Amino acid sequence: MLKFARCSLNQKLTIISFLSTGTALLVVFIAFAVVSVANHRKDEAMQLSSFAGVIGANSVHALQFNDRAAAQTTLSALKAKEEIAGAILFDRHGKVFARYVAPDHGDDVFTDVDDIGLDAASLASANLGGRALWNTRMRLYREIGGDGVAGVAGVVMIEADLSAMWRDIGKGLGLIAAAMCGSLLVSLLLASRFKSSIADPLTKLIDTARQVSRSQNFTLRIEHQRTDELGALIDSFNDMLAQIEERGAALIDHRKELERQVGVRTEQLEKAKNAAEAASRAKSAFLATMSHEIRTPMNGVLGMTEMLLGTKLTETQRKYTHLVKSSGEHLLVIINDILDFSKIEAGKLSVEYINFNLWDLLDDINNVYAPQAQHKGIALDFDIANNIPVAICGDPNRLRQIMANLLGNAIKFTDHGRIRASVQICGEDQQACALRFEVHDTGIGVSREARERIFEAFSQADGSTTRKYGGTGLGLAISRQLVELMGGRIGVDNALTQGSIFWFTVSFDKRRVDPDEPGFSLTEIEGQRVLIVDEHTASREQLAEQAMAWQLDCDCVDSSLLAAQRLDAAARAGRPYDLAVIDMALARTSGLSLAAAIRAEPASRATRIVLISDNRLAADPVQRREAGVAYQLIKPVRPGDLFECLAARTRAPVDAAPMPAPAHAAPMPAPAAARSTPGPHRASAPSGQRRVLLAEDNPVNVEVATAMLDSLGLSVHCARNGAEALQAARESDYDIVLMDCQMPVMDGMAATAEIRRLERDTKGMRGVPIIAITANALQGDRETCLAAGMDDYLSKPFTQSQLSALLGRWITLPLTGGARAAESAPANDPIGPMPPLRSPAPAAAAAPVARPASARDAINSHALDNIRALSAERGDVLVQRVVRAYVGDTPRQFVALRAALAAVDTGGLRKVAHSLKSSSANVGAEALAQMCKDLELLGRNNSTEGAARLLGEMEHEFLAVRDSLDAILEKET
């Protein structure tokens, strides 16, 4: 049927004619054949019956008198009939009495004939078997004499050969078939002659329809003189074309009118659009300009307030100053919200896609908002799923902003109870991971009516003038725009009992996360063997659950004795533990003593040790170093801290010399984001001033750091490269070393490794704390410094309060210097006396610094004010020395950059850009520092693409910086 449907009309008519005529003739032929066969067999049966009657009548006496010869003579009379193949006489007992076989038939004619029964059923069955319709032979059984069995003299059987009959039938059927084929051929010829009268008009219709479709010419018509149905169809087709032609003309006229109207409306809409865009741009420009103009004096207010807090004030004055600073910071948040909203309206707000550590980001948020909640008497808990990715690809700043808005609102609208922030995976595949963030609070809740408008701009749940809670109503609107910009959704639900649940979902691309980036892959720690030693079941099970989620081979023991046995057995089996997590508070000994015992055993010395304790039992750095403790974590242990401890050993230093770090120089205190509590440096120090070795090659950084250290009451010795620092460490005893990482001759990594080797080989030489001071701020740089043997990390540029807080964790500062630094530290300084050490955010995560449009904007004067504040008597002289050193040294740096670029030396390009970056940041040349950072990233990626253009912009920017610095100095002198 499918092939028939695809045939042409001519073929279909031919097939129909052939099938109809052929079917009729075939039915007639079959009927004729059946009738002919039936009639011939009927005639043969009648003849056999006649012969059987004659033979039976003539054989009665032979059967009665048992005269076989007479019977044989009677049967031989059948010779006259050629179609008789043979005959058999059976006596009254059913036995063969006599037989006859025609001469032209063999003796095997009746081989299948045996004695028969003389009853009627047997004879009827035998007759049926010998009369098959298509058989070439016919048999007939007939009784001889009498009606009953007793009166039956015998049975005669005659068999006829029907071959002649079939030949006659075949000849007749052949003639009939020939006649039928002739009739079929004649019918096909007649059909082919008349089918054109049907097919030709239809073909014309098809061709005309195709031509109209191709040319869109509706003036075509089909000429004909038919009066049948096909003629009516052609007339209808011509009428349809005429109507389409008329309608097309009307549509053309209507389209021209519409085009004219659309042109007029478009012109009107264009004018309205331009006016609306101009108004929107004016509004956005106004908001941006006003936000910027307000922020500029606000920075001055906050800066001067911070400096005022560093002076001698009465308690009342200090209280008022803190209130001014707090109010200014709150006003700055409102200004930032307005600026973000103006960017959203102008379509200028965008998101970045960079790799960052989600755990560290959430911990930062927790550390910021936990004190606020605690101050209000509210509990703030973070519920982070164990299976969330270690690192994700997205915009950390925007994610932080969304969480800050939701947590800030939760704290503001909750008077009692608790707040819980949770992060769960709501969908994951090979390409992306979708996370759901929720903030549950027990506050006032959100009504159903307010939920419909709470995410609109300048909208609040309570919009009355007597509302209890203030705010601009922009936070949730900005959060919604940011979430939607990242391809997610945000909403609010009522909690089951009290309060509300604000949630949002964001999908992060897993393909953009570099699996080789340190800290970004679970494969770094997968399969490591970990032993957990903790007598408290709950904490032990919690640590084990986290380890199993990371697919670690984890074992747990509840005593120091079992721990020693398990470590020894593992070492003897050739499968030592990679890490031992030991609780400080053990029953019969301390975790520190157990660590020292483990380190004393050669078989278990390769096992890294992580000590877990609370603040009260925390060990100081010297105790940990002597006991061989690699890291110390403060309870409650964050998963991110534990992960960094596990992954630190798998990361190789970037620029370190190719030598293993000594065992005692394991990174301390805790790794990235680990909350450690180091104590003061306990090694013996000379009486008098504390001595500091400053290893720094950049003259500007030397001036700034020296001034900061002098103001802290410390004695400073400067080394211009790692080799000088190593020589100074050999010749003199220092309380602490500040080591730059990238220096000529020998870099800070190699110098640190050599100092640690010297400490290990020199009997009686104490281990000096080495602090890395570097402008590197990429993910993994801090871990690299700690793995090279340094004890702590400080990223440039740093403030005096940050430097003081860091030094105070390792040495005892003079009272005057420590007090002065504490007074000048801002209230919300992220580095306090004992802060958690954090990994710096990835470089790409930092907000881009706006490039200055003129020399007036080339310098951030606050940086110079910070330098001036280092010395009350010699502040101006110190600024002049720093500026002269910077202006005099920078041209040499540009010469080195040009040489490195010409030689395609990406390593040299990176090192020089790194040095220039820190010195530029110290004098407030923020735009130039950002350019140096971009150039340093090119060097890190072993690429010089775009470096020449960027270097030209840097040289042009330096001219503006130099002019600005000259103007500042001239104004001050």
Buried (B, 14 or more C-beta within 10 A) or exposed (E): EEEEEEEEBBBBBBEEBBEEBBEBBEEEBEEBBEEBBEEBBEEBBEBBEEBBEBBBEBBBBBBBEEBBEBBBBBBEBBEEBEBBBBBBBBBBEBEBBBBBBBEEBEEEBBEEBEEBBBEEEBBEBBBEEBBEEEEEBBBBBBBBBEEEEEEBBBBBBBBBBBEEBBEEBEEBBEEBBEEBEEBBEEBBEEBEEEBEEBBBBBBBBEEBBEEBEEEEEBEEEBEBEEEEEBEEBBEEBBEEBEEBBEEEEEEEEEEEEEEEEEEEEEEEEEEEEEEEEEEBEEEBEEBBEBBEEBBEEBBEBBBBBBBBBBEEBEEEEBEEBBEBBEEBBEBBBBBBBBBBBBBBBBEEBEBBEBBBBBBBBBBBBBBBBBEBBEEBEBEBEBEBEEEBBBBBBBBBBBBBBBBBBBBBBBBBBBEEBBBBBBBBEEEBEEEBBBBBBBBBBBBBBBEEEBBEEBBEBEBBBEEEEEEEEEBBBBBBBBBBBBBEBBBBEBBBEBBEEBBBBBBBBBBBBBEBBEEEBBBBBBEBBEEBBBBBBBBEEEBBEBBBEBBEBBEBBBBBBBBBEBBBEBBBEBBEEEEBBBBBBBBBBBEEEBBBBBBBBBBEEEBBEEBBBBBBBEEEBBBBBBBBBBBBBBBBBBBEBBBBBBBBBBBBBBBEBBBBBEEEBBBBBBBBBBBBBBBBBBBEBBBEBEEEBBBBBBBBBBBBBBBBBBBBBBBBBBBBBBBBBBBBBBEBBEEEBBBBBBBBBBBEBBBBBBBBBBBBBBBBEEEEBBBBBBBBBBBBBBBBBBBBBBBBBBBBBBBBBBBBBBBBBBBBBBBBBBEEBBEBBBBBBBEEBEBBEBBBBBBBBBBBBBEEBEBBEEBEBBBBBBBBBBBBBBBEEBBBEBBBBBBBBBBEBBEEBBEBBBEBBEEEBBEBBBBBBBBBBBBBBBBBBBBBBBBBBBBBBBBBEEEBEEBEEBBEBBBEBBEBBBBBBEBBBEEEE
